[in-house]
Amino acid sequence: MDLRHCVIPAAGLGTRFLPATKAVPKELLPVLDRPVIQWAVEEAVAAGATDIVLVLAEGKEAIANHLLPDPPLERLLEERGKRRELEAVRHAGHLANVTVVYQAEPNGLGDAVLCAADVVGERPFMCMLPDDLSVGAKPALTQLWEAHERHGRGPIIALMRVPREDISRYGCADVDLTEGRDHHVRGLVEKPKPADAKSDLAVMGRYVLTPDVFDALRATPPGALGEVQLTDGIARLIGSRDIWGVEFEGRLLDVGTPAGWLQTNLQLASDDGEFSPAVHAAPVREAV
Ligand code: UTP
């Protein structure tokens, strides 16, 4: 099988989820029975990723540990006859090859992606932000990779229509040609004011990128919030190559804030055979 990298930036501070994220990275908070990072890697693997490049900050190594084999734990579970748990632990530890790179300072998403340049090399690669889980018949990253193959193996960004007043929270795409759910991108602006926004198409955290984005990022000065923005780096490629955006089908569920995380757990649990009874009848122990 072809080597296919997926870069997962996870070096951020998780300030919106404090104090839960004081000692535990938000990527390790559980959604149903597994941590956020596992949901992300499972989506990447379903889209054909063989190699995960985790961008971490020092001290967040436990995120990588979750994705590595753990022979002593596996031995113990085997000795105790805990087959189901053993399978779950083995599954998490063998999803893909994992390489860790470090971002020295949280200088922005563009800077985080640039940290993966040496590992990724000269091939197109996927990139995903683990803050949102993709649910639906076909994961968002899979839809993006298909678009990448449809559009001459160029860069693809995930787009979603949002209410105009919300566009200033996202990157915004200016498009000049539409084919079904695919839009040819002629401009990208990070966090525009609603009055200045060229569309209601927001850039979401799933990408297929080409290696020329690394030189573009090296040339990108800090932008919105004083950080090097990935959107600004991708925007620098416009003119030298075609960039397409895909209005993907399905939903993204936020797990980067306490309220989003809670809603995501409730929604996924209601649709899940094992967990739905717990949503409706929590086993509360009450003293009488
Ligand atoms: P966010 O800004 O949503 O996440 O970045 P954050 O910074 O961790 O959280 P808040 O905003 O403080 O609550 C989106 C993704 O980009 C990564 C984050 O880890 C997250 O997965 N990121 C962001 C980096 O890896 N490095 C950065 O400098 C910034």
Residues whose N, C-alpha, C, O or C-beta is under 5 A from the ligand:
A	BS01	UTP	P9 A10 A11 G12 L13 G14 T15 R16 F17 V55 E105 P106 N107 G108 L109 A112 L129 P130 D131 G256
